Amino acid sequence: MNPFSISSRSRENFCNRVKEIATLQEYMRSGIHAVVYAPRRFGKSSLAGMVQSGLTDMDNIYVELFSVTSLDEVAKLLYYEIANVLGKDAARTPALLKSLSEFFGRVRLSLSFSAADGSGKIDVSLGDAAPDICLKEVISSLDAYCKKNGRRVCLVLDEFQEICGLKESKQIEAFLREGMQRAEMVSFIFMGSRRTILKDMFENRKRPFYKSAIKFELARIPYNDFAEFIAARFLSAGRPIEPTIANDIVSYTQGYAYYTQKLAMLHFDLMENGTADLTASKAELISSEASDFENIFVNLAANQKKVLKALARKPTASIYATGYLRENHLGAASSVKTAVEKLRALDLIENRDGLWSTVDPLLEKWVRIHSI
């Protein structure tokens, strides 16, 4: 079997992050809320899974907000995930659904069964209830249920910054902040990959979530640790590799957890098929991500594409310098500034230690390949 996974939820497939996992678990048990920042593909969701898998003394609820488009979708999704964690035994214990319904009275909960395997799940309908009132009460209802039943909850809200794009964003922020502030049995982890937007939510004194959670920015896993992990996983599966190959895998992906695991996974498969050429594995990795990158690129404005291409080819400390603008045919500094602000909000570029560059190392390589 391939020893690598791109959706790791087990300790053996997860590299390092021992300190981060322990710290976040302690926060959750102590009722301390945290906001976790990291670029996309950095391993945030897997980290959340590892944190929650160790919180066996708590109920663990994970909510992915990436695709929500309205306030009522946010409300329904929260109720759905909460009900299906707290009511996971409702199929065997009918009284449990009734108990949940008493606390979540604004919504309609019903039990349905899969035709494929007979497993049960709880369906949620807002019915005629006002979605804003449902959302306003969801956290307080959860907290009341937990108090009644002597349970504590770790609630992860992933890609939390996506609510900022909704027309009801101010309401949503205010309602969730109010619920969090009053909750005694619920600990929150907010996560997101669009760091500029997420940071503003928690650092802008005019926003409801201002200073409501401890900032927790994920650092890179040390390259040496990651390379040793990669080599050990190959060895455990009977396919030992040279340390230089493991180092090359980590260096090529710049230690991004998803890309590193995926490149190692692809290379293992090629080795199984008699090919030990890492160059071929790298090409397959970029090819496998191409549709995602194309989707990102096609939705950018012309000036944004130009700036992204320029920084992919040549990072710079002076992005508005006349020479850099002229060399890369970027036009006026004012239009470049507008493009930079948008690309930063999308977390596609960043200024780290005084140097402007792309954020995603694979997107950078793809842009270089497709740039004239």
GUTOR-136867 format. One line per 8 residues: their letters; for each residue x, y, z of C-alpha. Coordinates in Angstrom, 2 decimals. Last residue first. Layout:
N
a) X:Y:Z ~ ...
***
This chain:
372
ishirvwk) 5.66:33.75:-22.39 ~ 4.24:32.47:-19.14 ~ 2.66:29.04:-18.95 ~ 5.59:27.21:-17.32 ~ 6.26:30.14:-15.01 ~ 2.60:30.23:-13.96 ~ 2.69:26.49:-13.14 ~ 5.86:26.91:-11.05
ellpdvts) 4.30:29.77:-9.07 ~ 1.08:27.81:-8.60 ~ 3.20:25.01:-7.18 ~ 4.98:27.29:-4.68 ~ 1.73:28.93:-3.47 ~ 2.37:32.34:-1.89 ~ 3.78:34.35:-4.80 ~ 6.48:36.88:-3.98
wlgdrnei) 7.08:40.40:-2.64 ~ 10.15:40.54:-0.40 ~ 10.38:42.66:2.75 ~ 10.44:39.78:5.20 ~ 7.33:38.30:3.62 ~ 5.22:40.45:1.34 ~ 2.50:38.20:0.00 ~ 0.90:36.96:-3.21
ldlarlke) -2.01:34.61:-3.96 ~ -3.77:35.13:-0.64 ~ -6.96:36.27:-2.41 ~ -6.81:39.49:-0.38 ~ -3.16:39.80:-1.35 ~ -4.04:39.42:-5.04 ~ -6.70:42.14:-4.71 ~ -4.35:44.59:-2.97
vatkvssa) -1.60:43.87:-5.50 ~ -3.92:44.53:-8.45 ~ -4.94:47.92:-7.04 ~ -1.31:48.81:-6.41 ~ -0.40:47.77:-9.96 ~ -3.06:50.11:-11.32 ~ -1.56:53.00:-9.31 ~ 2.01:52.11:-10.31
aglhnerl) 1.15:52.61:-13.97 ~ 1.84:49.86:-16.50 ~ 2.98:46.36:-15.66 ~ 5.21:45.76:-18.69 ~ 7.49:43.47:-16.66 ~ 10.73:45.39:-17.20 ~ 8.90:48.74:-17.07 ~ 7.23:48.10:-13.73
ygtayisa) 10.45:46.65:-12.27 ~ 12.50:49.66:-13.46 ~ 9.98:52.20:-12.19 ~ 9.94:50.67:-8.71 ~ 6.44:49.72:-7.54 ~ 7.30:46.06:-6.75 ~ 10.46:46.99:-4.93 ~ 11.50:44.04:-2.76
tpkralak) 11.11:41.69:-5.70 ~ 10.18:38.15:-6.68 ~ 11.04:37.38:-10.33 ~ 9.21:34.95:-12.59 ~ 6.32:34.21:-10.25 ~ 6.30:37.87:-9.21 ~ 5.92:39.04:-12.80 ~ 3.28:36.44:-13.65
lvkkqnaa) 1.18:37.40:-10.63 ~ 1.48:41.09:-11.52 ~ 0.43:40.47:-15.12 ~ -2.49:38.25:-14.09 ~ -3.72:40.90:-11.68 ~ -3.55:43.53:-14.44 ~ -5.67:41.33:-16.73 ~ -8.32:40.59:-14.09
lnvfinef) -8.19:37.20:-12.37 ~ -10.87:34.52:-12.76 ~ -8.92:32.65:-15.46 ~ -5.93:32.29:-13.15 ~ -7.69:30.59:-10.25 ~ -9.55:28.16:-12.50 ~ -6.38:27.39:-14.43 ~ -4.59:26.69:-11.15
dsaessil) -7.25:24.20:-10.08 ~ -7.20:22.52:-13.49 ~ -3.41:22.29:-13.40 ~ -3.11:20.53:-10.03 ~ -2.69:17.02:-11.45 ~ -0.37:18.31:-14.17 ~ 1.86:19.96:-11.57 ~ 2.13:16.70:-9.63
eaksatld) 2.67:14.64:-12.78 ~ 5.59:16.87:-13.78 ~ 7.12:16.48:-10.31 ~ 6.76:12.69:-10.49 ~ 8.45:12.63:-13.90 ~ 11.36:14.66:-12.52 ~ 11.55:12.24:-9.58 ~ 12.54:9.43:-11.96
atgnemld) 12.25:6.08:-10.18 ~ 9.97:4.39:-12.70 ~ 9.28:0.66:-12.30 ~ 5.53:0.77:-11.72 ~ 5.94:0.62:-7.93 ~ 8.46:3.45:-8.28 ~ 5.81:5.47:-10.14 ~ 3.33:4.88:-7.31
fhlmalkq) 5.88:5.95:-4.70 ~ 6.62:9.10:-6.70 ~ 2.94:10.00:-6.81 ~ 2.56:9.55:-3.04 ~ 5.73:11.54:-2.32 ~ 4.47:14.34:-4.56 ~ 1.08:14.21:-2.82 ~ 2.53:14.27:0.69
tyyaygqt) 4.73:17.25:-0.14 ~ 1.94:19.07:-1.99 ~ -0.52:18.70:0.89 ~ 2.01:19.56:3.63 ~ 3.61:22.58:1.96 ~ 7.28:21.99:2.75 ~ 8.63:24.15:-0.04 ~ 7.12:21.73:-2.57
ysvidnai) 10.40:21.31:-4.46 ~ 12.43:21.44:-1.23 ~ 10.39:18.69:0.42 ~ 10.67:16.32:-2.55 ~ 14.35:17.19:-3.09 ~ 15.19:16.41:0.53 ~ 13.51:13.00:0.23 ~ 15.48:12.34:-2.96
tpeiprga) 18.76:13.43:-1.35 ~ 18.11:11.09:1.59 ~ 18.16:8.16:-0.87 ~ 14.98:6.14:-1.14 ~ 13.79:2.93:0.53 ~ 10.75:1.19:-1.01 ~ 9.68:-1.51:1.45 ~ 6.60:0.35:2.71
slfraaif) 8.25:1.36:6.00 ~ 11.28:2.60:4.03 ~ 9.16:4.99:1.96 ~ 7.52:6.27:5.16 ~ 10.91:6.76:6.83 ~ 12.26:8.75:3.87 ~ 9.24:11.07:3.92 ~ 9.48:11.58:7.70
eafdnypi) 13.20:12.33:7.48 ~ 12.51:14.86:4.72 ~ 9.78:16.51:6.82 ~ 12.00:16.80:9.87 ~ 14.87:18.20:7.80 ~ 12.58:20.71:6.06 ~ 11.28:22.11:9.35 ~ 7.44:22.13:9.23
ralefkia) 6.54:25.61:8.06 ~ 5.00:27.94:10.61 ~ 1.29:27.95:11.36 ~ -0.06:31.26:12.60 ~ -2.05:30.98:15.83 ~ -3.73:34.19:16.90 ~ -5.59:33.82:20.19 ~ -9.30:34.53:19.87
skyfprkr) -11.75:37.36:20.62 ~ -9.29:40.18:19.88 ~ -11.72:41.80:17.43 ~ -14.42:39.27:16.49 ~ -17.18:41.87:16.14 ~ -15.19:44.08:13.71 ~ -14.40:47.76:14.38 ~ -11.24:46.91:16.34
nefmdkli) -9.77:45.27:13.25 ~ -7.48:42.44:14.36 ~ -9.80:39.41:14.32 ~ -11.75:39.97:11.09 ~ -8.79:41.78:9.54 ~ -6.64:38.70:10.07 ~ -9.14:36.54:8.21 ~ -9.23:38.87:5.21
trrsgmfi) -5.45:39.09:4.87 ~ -5.05:35.39:5.62 ~ -7.17:33.93:2.88 ~ -6.39:30.38:4.01 ~ -8.72:30.14:6.98 ~ -9.33:28.55:10.35 ~ -11.42:29.47:13.40 ~ -11.06:27.10:16.35
fsvmearq) -13.82:27.55:18.90 ~ -14.45:26.19:22.42 ~ -18.03:25.49:23.51 ~ -19.15:24.79:27.08 ~ -19.41:28.31:28.46 ~ -20.98:30.12:25.54 ~ -21.78:33.81:26.04 ~ -19.00:35.31:23.92
mgerlfae) -19.33:32.60:21.28 ~ -23.02:33.31:20.77 ~ -22.46:37.04:20.49 ~ -19.57:36.52:18.09 ~ -21.69:34.20:15.94 ~ -24.54:36.72:15.73 ~ -22.29:39.72:15.03 ~ -20.25:37.95:12.35
iqkseklg) -23.37:36.66:10.62 ~ -25.08:40.04:10.73 ~ -22.06:41.82:9.27 ~ -21.71:39.16:6.55 ~ -25.31:39.41:5.35 ~ -24.25:40.24:1.77 ~ -21.87:37.29:1.81 ~ -18.20:37.62:0.89
cieqfedl) -17.10:38.05:4.49 ~ -18.62:34.64:5.31 ~ -15.73:33.08:3.38 ~ -13.28:34.19:6.09 ~ -14.20:31.12:8.15 ~ -12.43:28.75:5.79 ~ -12.84:26.14:8.55 ~ -15.09:26.66:11.58
vlcvrrgn) -13.93:24.11:14.16 ~ -16.18:23.59:17.20 ~ -14.67:21.77:20.18 ~ -17.54:20.84:22.47 ~ -17.95:20.11:26.18 ~ -20.62:17.84:27.60 ~ -22.49:17.75:30.91 ~ -25.87:16.95:29.35
kkcyadls) -27.79:20.08:30.36 ~ -24.74:22.29:29.95 ~ -24.05:20.86:26.50 ~ -27.65:21.39:25.37 ~ -27.55:25.00:26.60 ~ -24.27:25.61:24.77 ~ -25.66:24.26:21.50 ~ -28.78:26.41:21.88
siveklci) -26.62:29.48:22.60 ~ -24.53:28.69:19.52 ~ -27.53:28.27:17.19 ~ -29.61:31.20:18.48 ~ -28.55:34.05:16.19 ~ -28.36:31.67:13.25 ~ -31.95:30.56:13.68 ~ -33.05:34.18:14.20
dpaadgls) -31.31:35.19:10.97 ~ -32.84:32.26:9.08 ~ -36.42:33.25:10.04 ~ -38.30:30.04:10.82 ~ -40.78:28.83:8.19 ~ -38.98:25.53:7.69 ~ -35.31:25.76:8.67 ~ -34.90:22.13:7.70
vdikgsgd) -32.25:19.75:9.02 ~ -31.70:16.08:8.23 ~ -30.25:13.75:10.85 ~ -28.37:10.76:9.55 ~ -28.86:7.02:9.64 ~ -26.87:4.19:8.11 ~ -28.82:1.60:6.16 ~ -25.89:0.79:3.89
aasfslsl) -26.97:1.81:0.39 ~ -30.54:3.02:0.99 ~ -29.21:5.50:3.53 ~ -31.58:6.28:6.39 ~ -33.35:9.47:7.43 ~ -34.01:11.04:10.83 ~ -35.71:14.40:11.13 ~ -34.82:17.71:12.75
rvrgffes) -36.93:20.81:12.16 ~ -35.36:24.11:13.18 ~ -36.24:26.77:15.75 ~ -36.59:24.19:18.51 ~ -32.90:23.33:18.71 ~ -32.99:22.57:22.44 ~ -36.15:20.46:22.48 ~ -35.28:18.99:19.09
lskllapt) -32.07:17.56:20.50 ~ -33.98:15.67:23.21 ~ -36.47:14.36:20.67 ~ -33.65:13.13:18.46 ~ -32.06:11.40:21.46 ~ -35.30:9.64:22.39 ~ -34.98:7.57:19.20 ~ -31.82:5.84:20.52
raadkglv) -30.41:3.45:17.90 ~ -30.82:5.80:14.92 ~ -30.17:8.78:17.21 ~ -26.66:7.56:18.05 ~ -24.85:10.29:16.07 ~ -27.17:12.91:17.57 ~ -24.55:15.25:19.04 ~ -22.39:14.93:15.93
naieyyll) -25.20:14.89:13.38 ~ -27.07:17.71:15.09 ~ -24.04:20.02:15.21 ~ -23.12:19.42:11.56 ~ -26.69:20.03:10.36 ~ -27.31:23.03:12.64 ~ -24.15:24.75:11.40 ~ -24.93:23.95:7.77
kavedlst) -28.51:25.26:8.05 ~ -27.39:28.55:9.60 ~ -24.61:29.14:7.09 ~ -26.95:28.26:4.21 ~ -29.56:30.68:5.61 ~ -26.98:33.46:5.73 ~ -26.06:33.01:2.09 ~ -23.53:31.55:-0.36
vsflevyi) -21.68:28.88:1.61 ~ -19.07:26.90:-0.36 ~ -15.95:27.32:1.80 ~ -17.70:27.09:5.16 ~ -16.43:23.68:6.29 ~ -17.84:22.86:9.73 ~ -16.13:20.40:12.09 ~ -17.77:19.37:15.38
ndmdtlgs) -15.89:17.46:18.06 ~ -17.59:16.33:21.27 ~ -15.07:16.44:24.11 ~ -13.15:13.99:26.30 ~ -11.72:12.22:23.26 ~ -9.99:15.42:22.23 ~ -7.16:13.61:20.46 ~ -9.05:13.14:17.21
qvmgalss) -10.01:16.83:17.36 ~ -6.44:18.08:17.18 ~ -5.49:15.60:14.46 ~ -8.51:16.53:12.36 ~ -7.81:20.24:12.78 ~ -4.22:19.61:11.65 ~ -5.53:17.78:8.59 ~ -7.70:20.80:7.80
kgfrrpay) -4.78:23.20:8.24 ~ -2.28:21.22:6.14 ~ -0.52:23.99:4.22 ~ -2.41:23.42:0.96 ~ -3.96:26.89:1.26 ~ -1.87:29.40:3.21 ~ -1.97:29.41:7.02 ~ -3.75:31.21:9.85
vvahigsr) -5.36:29.50:12.86 ~ -7.74:31.50:15.06 ~ -7.99:30.21:18.61 ~ -10.61:30.23:21.39 ~ -9.65:29.41:24.98 ~ -12.17:27.22:26.82 ~ -9.47:25.39:28.76 ~ -10.01:22.04:27.04
myeqltai) -9.90:23.77:23.66 ~ -6.75:25.72:24.47 ~ -5.01:22.57:25.72 ~ -5.90:20.78:22.49 ~ -4.55:23.72:20.49 ~ -1.25:23.62:22.36 ~ -0.84:19.84:22.07 ~ -1.53:19.87:18.33
ekvrncfn) 0.84:22.79:17.72 ~ 3.64:21.15:19.74 ~ 3.34:17.83:17.91 ~ 3.06:19.47:14.48 ~ 5.32:16.63:13.19 ~ 4.30:14.74:10.06 ~ 0.96:12.98:9.87 ~ 0.59:9.56:8.26
ersrssis) 1.42:7.67:11.48 ~ -0.81:9.95:13.55 ~ -3.91:9.27:11.50 ~ -6.26:11.82:9.93 ~ -4.31:12.41:6.73 ~ -6.14:13.70:3.69 ~ -3.33:13.74:1.15 ~ -2.09:10.32:2.24
fpnm) 1.25:8.55:1.90 ~ 2.23:4.97:2.71 ~ 1.04:3.56:-0.66 ~ 0.00:0.00:0.00
***
